[in-house]
Amino acid sequence: MTRPSGKIYTLSLFPAIDTTLYLEGIEPVRELPAQREHSEAGGKGANTAAALTALGLDCACICLMGEENAGLFLRLLDAAGVRCIPIPLPGRIRENLSLETPQGQYRVMRQGFRADHRALGRLEMVLRERLRPGDTVLVGGKLPEGITADDLAALCELIHSLGAEVTLDTAAVRPAQVERIRPLVMKPNRLELGEITGLPVERLEDCVAAARLLLRHGAERVLVSLDRDGAFLLDREGLLLARAPEVEVRSSVGAGDAMLAWFTAALLTGLPREEALRRAVAAGSAACLHYGTHAPSREEAEALLSRVGIDPAGNLPD
């Protein structure tokens, strides 16, 4: 794969530290010794940056972060090979705790820092200093308290004014903000697609109708992940469906982030849309082979490419 002409950044407004504990079981009022554990820098911005780095592309993560545990987060990013442009704030980075047991996975989500318009002002300064025409910014994840969807849209308008493109992966926006953001790629999963549009998403036909709404509101491409069912791409050229290969799923956390990273990289290097979708689904499937949010390697994803099926739209309604 050739390298994109511009630089690639990810933007993380509300990062996380993801810790996974492996337990023999879980019972109330009992000490539960962890058999092993590991922590990773999380949130969509960190995950997509790690996936792009594993792909061999130079990428930096622009990141708001609480100062109290920023040291750990930066060490975890460094371990993944990700360059970070930190914007420190008072408070803590949110921590997500996953308990892996024979009975299933339990997740505990802790509170994180609060941002404000001073933080937004510092972020705007960093964007003005760093971005150049031809760059791409992958924007995604949750928003911290104090930053609204309209604030996010204003940041994306600034990115466009600096000559850079935006990809978007967050359920925090609605069609009104999508019109302002005008993303090069928008990548919701099925549930996020319903949350963003307010439309039903139970059937594939429902999901396609919801994705068409996002196209009408300014998204250039909508890439929707459907878990084990694969994904579809909807753009001005039409609809493409992708069948995911069967793999042993250890964790699906971060699979959508790997999908967006590989799709964006393929798009920026001029690969055909069919090949970009194939690579995206292969990367998302490869991410599921790992526990936690570990980014797939290039070799793992490319090993699955031949097992991703690409279908035309068939007779789905317009």
C-alpha positions in Angstrom: 0.0 0.0 0.0 1.4 3.4 -0.9 1.4 6.2 1.6 -1.1 9.0 1.8 0.2 12.3 0.6 -1.0 14.2 3.7 -0.5 13.5 7.4 -3.0 11.4 9.4 -4.2 12.4 12.9 -6.8 11.0 15.2 -8.7 13.2 17.6 -9.7 11.9 21.0 -11.8 14.2 23.2 -12.5 11.6 25.9 -9.9 8.8 26.0 -9.9 5.8 28.3 -7.6 3.3 30.0 -9.0 -0.1 29.3 -8.0 -2.7 31.9 -9.0 -6.4 31.6 -8.9 -8.8 34.5 -9.2 -12.6 33.9 -11.0 -14.4 36.8 -11.9 -18.0 37.4 -15.3 -16.9 38.4 -17.3 -14.1 40.1 -19.2 -14.3 43.4 -20.5 -11.6 45.8 -18.6 -10.8 49.0 -15.5 -12.8 48.1 -12.0 -11.9 47.2 -11.5 -12.6 43.5 -7.8 -13.2 42.6 -7.0 -12.2 39.0 -5.2 -14.9 37.1 -3.7 -12.2 34.8 -4.5 -8.7 33.6 -3.5 -6.1 31.1 -4.2 -2.5 30.4 -4.3 -0.6 27.1 -4.8 3.0 26.0 -8.4 3.1 24.8 -11.1 5.3 23.2 -11.6 5.4 19.5 -8.9 8.0 18.9 -6.2 5.8 20.6 -7.6 2.6 19.0 -7.6 4.0 15.4 -4.2 5.5 15.9 -2.8 2.1 17.1 -4.4 0.4 14.1 -2.9 2.9 11.6 0.5 2.5 13.4 0.3 -1.3 13.1 -0.5 -0.9 9.4 2.8 1.0 9.1 1.5 4.5 8.7 2.7 7.5 10.5 -0.1 8.8 12.7 -0.4 11.0 15.8 -3.2 11.1 18.3 -4.3 14.6 19.4 -5.8 13.9 22.8 -7.4 15.7 25.7 -6.4 13.9 28.9 -6.8 14.2 32.7 -3.5 15.0 34.4 -3.9 12.6 37.3 -3.3 9.4 35.4 -2.0 10.8 32.2 1.4 9.2 32.8 0.0 5.7 32.6 -2.0 6.6 29.4 1.0 8.0 27.7 3.1 4.9 28.6 0.4 2.6 27.2 0.3 4.7 24.0 4.0 4.5 23.7 4.0 0.8 24.1 1.6 0.6 21.1 4.0 2.8 19.1 1.5 5.7 18.9 2.7 9.3 18.9 0.6 11.5 21.1 0.0 15.3 21.1 -1.4 15.7 24.7 -3.6 18.5 25.9 -3.6 18.1 29.7 -6.6 19.0 31.8 -7.5 18.8 35.5 -9.0 15.4 36.6 -8.6 11.8 35.5 -8.8 9.9 32.3 -11.8 7.6 32.5 -11.0 3.9 33.3 -12.9 1.0 31.9 -12.6 -2.3 33.8 -13.5 -5.6 32.0 -13.9 -8.8 34.0 -13.4 -11.9 31.9 -15.0 -14.9 33.5 -16.2 -18.4 32.4 -19.8 -17.0 32.8 -19.1 -14.1 30.5 -17.7 -10.5 30.4 -18.6 -7.8 32.9 -17.7 -4.2 32.2 -17.5 -1.3 34.7 -17.2 2.2 33.3 -15.7 4.9 35.6 -16.2 8.6 35.4 -13.6 10.8 33.6 -12.6 14.4 33.5 -14.8 17.4 32.6 -13.8 19.7 29.8 -14.8 23.3 29.1 -14.4 26.0 26.5 -10.8 26.7 27.7 -9.9 23.2 26.7 -11.6 23.7 23.3 -9.6 26.9 22.8 -6.3 25.0 23.5 -7.4 22.2 21.1 -8.2 24.8 18.4 -4.7 26.2 18.8 -3.2 22.8 18.3 -5.2 22.1 15.2 -4.2 25.4 13.7 -0.6 24.7 14.4 -0.5 21.2 13.1 -3.0 20.8 10.2 -2.1 21.5 6.6 -4.1 21.1 3.4 -4.3 17.4 2.4 -4.2 16.1 6.0 -6.9 13.8 7.4 -8.3 13.8 11.0 -10.1 10.7 12.3 -12.6 12.0 14.9 -14.4 9.6 17.1 -15.6 8.4 20.5 -17.6 9.7 23.4 -17.7 13.4 24.4 -16.7 14.5 27.9 -19.0 16.5 30.0 -18.7 20.1 29.0 -18.3 19.5 25.2 -21.4 19.2 23.1 -22.2 17.8 19.7 -22.3 21.4 18.3 -18.8 22.0 19.8 -17.6 18.9 17.9 -19.2 20.2 14.7 -17.5 23.5 15.1 -14.1 21.8 15.6 -14.7 19.8 12.4 -15.6 23.0 10.5 -12.3 24.4 11.7 -10.5 21.3 10.4 -12.2 21.8 7.0 -11.2 25.5 6.9 -7.6 24.4 7.3 -7.8 22.2 4.2 -8.0 18.9 6.0 -10.6 16.1 5.7 -12.6 14.5 8.6 -13.8 11.0 9.2 -16.3 10.5 11.9 -17.1 7.6 14.3 -19.3 8.8 17.2 -22.9 8.4 18.3 -22.8 11.8 19.9 -24.0 13.6 16.7 -27.3 13.9 15.0 -28.1 14.7 11.3 -28.0 18.5 12.0 -24.3 18.2 13.0 -23.5 15.8 10.2 -24.5 18.6 7.8 -21.9 20.8 9.4 -19.2 18.1 9.7 -19.4 16.8 6.1 -17.4 13.7 6.8 -15.3 11.9 4.2 -16.3 8.7 5.9 -18.9 8.1 8.6 -18.6 4.8 10.4 -21.4 3.8 12.9 -22.2 0.3 14.0 -25.8 -0.9 13.8 -26.8 0.4 17.2 -25.0 3.8 16.7 -26.7 4.2 13.3 -30.1 4.0 15.0 -29.1 6.3 17.8 -27.8 8.9 15.3 -30.7 8.8 12.9 -33.6 7.9 15.2 -34.7 5.3 12.6 -35.2 1.5 13.1 -32.1 -0.7 12.3 -33.4 -4.2 12.9 -33.2 -5.4 9.3 -30.5 -4.7 6.7 -32.9 -2.8 4.7 -33.6 -0.5 7.7 -29.9 0.1 8.1 -29.4 1.0 4.5 -32.4 3.5 4.7 -30.8 5.1 7.8 -27.4 5.3 6.0 -29.1 7.0 3.1 -30.4 9.7 5.5 -26.8 10.4 6.5 -25.7 10.7 2.9 -28.5 13.2 2.3 -27.2 15.2 5.3 -23.7 15.5 4.0 -21.7 12.3 4.6 -19.7 11.3 1.5 -19.5 7.7 2.5 -21.3 5.6 5.2 -19.5 2.5 6.4 -21.7 0.5 8.7 -20.3 -2.5 10.8 -22.8 -5.3 11.4 -20.7 -7.5 13.8 -20.6 -11.1 12.6 -22.7 -10.2 9.5 -19.9 -8.1 8.1 -20.4 -4.5 6.9 -21.8 -2.4 4.1 -20.6 0.7 2.3 -23.0 3.2 0.9 -21.9 6.2 -1.2 -22.8 8.0 -4.3 -21.8 5.0 -6.4 -24.2 2.7 -4.6 -24.3 0.0 -2.1 -21.6 -2.7 -1.4 -22.1 -5.6 1.1 -19.3 -7.4 2.7 -19.4 -10.9 4.4 -17.1 -11.3 7.3 -15.0 -14.4 7.6 -15.7 -16.8 10.5 -13.1 -16.3 13.2 -12.7 -17.1 16.9 -14.0 -14.0 18.6 -12.1 -13.2 21.8 -13.2 -9.6 22.0 -15.0 -7.3 19.6 -13.9 -4.1 21.4 -11.8 -2.0 19.0 -12.9 -4.0 15.9 -14.8 -1.1 14.4 -11.8 1.2 15.0 -9.5 -1.1 13.1 -12.2 -1.3 10.3 -12.2 2.5 10.0 -8.4 2.8 10.1 -7.9 0.3 7.3 -10.8 1.7 5.2 -9.5 5.3 5.5 -5.9 4.2 4.7 -7.1 2.4 1.6 -9.2 5.3 0.5 -6.4 7.8 1.0 -4.0 5.7 -1.1 -6.5 5.4 -4.0 -7.6 1.8 -3.7 -10.9 0.9 -5.3 -13.9 1.1 -3.0 -14.4 -2.7 -3.2 -10.8 -3.3 -2.0 -11.1 -0.6 0.7 -14.2 -2.4 2.1 -12.6 -5.8 1.9 -9.6 -4.5 3.8 -11.8 -2.8 6.4 -13.7 -6.0 7.2 -10.6 -8.1 7.2 -9.0 -5.8 9.8 -12.1 -5.7 11.9 -12.3 -9.5 11.9 -8.5 -9.7 12.7 -9.0 -7.4 15.7 -11.5 -9.9 17.2 -8.7 -12.5 17.4 -7.3 -10.5 20.4 -8.4 -10.0 23.9 -8.9 -6.3 24.9 -8.5 -3.6 22.3 -5.2 -4.8 20.7 -4.8 -3.6 17.1 -4.4 -6.3 14.5 -1.1 -6.6 12.6 -0.9 -6.1 8.9 -0.1 -9.8 8.5 -3.2 -10.9 10.6 -5.6 -8.7 8.5 -4.1 -9.6 5.1 -4.3 -13.3 6.0 -8.1 -12.9 6.1 -8.5 -10.8 2.9 -9.3 -13.8 0.6 -12.1 -14.9 3.0 -14.0 -11.6 2.8 -16.9 -11.8 0.3 -18.0 -8.6 -1.5 -21.6 -8.6 -2.9 -23.5 -6.1 -5.0 -26.6 -4.5 -3.6 -28.9 -7.0 -5.0 -32.6 -6.0 -4.9 -32.5 -3.9 -1.8 -34.9 -0.9 -2.1 -33.6 2.5 -3.2 
